[in-house]
Amino acid sequence: MSDKPVDEMSFEEAMRALEAVVGQLESGDVELEASIALYERGAALKKRCEAKLKEAEEKVAAITFDEQGEPKGTTPVEGV
C-alpha cells in the first residue's frame, strides 16, 4: 500500500489503491485493527475518486460549442 497522501493522488492512483484495499478486505486475511484502518483509507480513497470525477464532469460541462457543433473553448465554471 502506498504511503502517498490520498489528497495528492490522481484519480487513477486513488482507484488502484482503492482496488487494492477492497482486495485485502475481501481476502479476510487481515486482522481486525488493520481491517478498520483499511476501511478508513478506502473511504478516503472513494471520496477522492468522487471529487476527481466531479471535477472532470465540471470541466466537460464547461466546454462551449460553435454553430457547427465544434468545441470552441470553455466557459468559466464557478468553484473550480
Phi, psi and omega per residue, in radians:
M1 nan 2.381 -3.120
S2 -1.267 2.530 3.079
D3 -1.621 0.030 -3.136
K4 -1.096 2.323 3.120
P5 -1.036 2.401 -3.086
V6 -0.999 -0.693 -3.085
D7 -1.267 -0.047 3.067
E8 -1.845 -0.023 -3.072
M9 -1.453 2.544 2.979
S10 -1.299 2.976 3.091
F11 -1.000 -0.813 -3.082
E12 -1.112 -0.731 3.109
E13 -1.101 -0.785 -3.128
A14 -1.124 -0.683 -3.139
M15 -1.150 -0.761 3.107
R16 -1.099 -0.744 3.136
A17 -1.129 -0.692 3.121
L18 -1.127 -0.726 3.092
E19 -1.068 -0.687 3.112
A20 -1.145 -0.724 3.120
V21 -1.078 -0.828 -3.137
V22 -1.055 -0.747 3.120
G23 -1.047 -0.750 3.128
Q24 -1.141 -0.761 -3.131
L25 -1.150 -0.679 -3.136
E26 -1.213 -0.447 -3.123
S27 -1.147 -0.517 -3.139
G28 1.334 0.120 -3.102
D29 -1.674 0.249 -3.075
V30 -1.878 2.360 3.121
E31 -1.170 2.815 -3.034
L32 -0.939 -0.903 -3.101
E33 -1.079 -0.716 3.107
A34 -1.172 -0.635 3.096
S35 -1.084 -0.724 3.126
I36 -1.108 -0.788 3.127
A37 -1.101 -0.727 3.109
L38 -1.117 -0.729 3.125
Y39 -1.070 -0.764 3.125
E40 -1.107 -0.738 3.098
R41 -1.132 -0.710 3.108
G42 -1.052 -0.716 3.118
A43 -1.109 -0.720 3.115
A44 -1.164 -0.681 3.121
L45 -1.155 -0.719 3.101
K46 -1.062 -0.770 3.123
K47 -1.081 -0.720 3.126
R48 -1.110 -0.774 3.117
C49 -1.067 -0.781 3.126
E50 -1.073 -0.724 -3.141
A51 -1.142 -0.751 3.140
K52 -1.166 -0.649 3.087
L53 -1.142 -0.748 3.121
K54 -1.078 -0.730 3.107
E55 -1.044 -0.767 3.129
A56 -1.156 -0.731 3.118
E57 -1.058 -0.706 3.132
E58 -1.152 -0.652 3.105
K59 -1.154 -0.740 3.121
V60 -1.130 -0.725 -3.137
A61 -1.130 -0.394 -3.106
A62 -1.467 -0.139 -3.129
I63 -1.195 2.309 3.108
T64 -1.888 2.706 -3.090
F65 -2.162 2.657 3.078
D66 -1.522 -3.026 -3.078
E67 -1.107 -0.454 3.132
Q68 -1.545 0.029 -3.140
G69 1.461 0.202 3.125
E70 -1.567 2.471 3.086
P71 -1.055 2.339 3.139
K72 -2.149 -0.131 3.141
G73 2.769 -2.799 3.138
T74 -2.311 2.721 3.015
T75 -1.824 2.606 3.128
P76 -1.055 2.406 3.080
V77 -1.889 2.221 -3.130
E78 -1.122 2.437 3.047
G79 1.421 0.081 3.138
V80 -1.821 nan nan
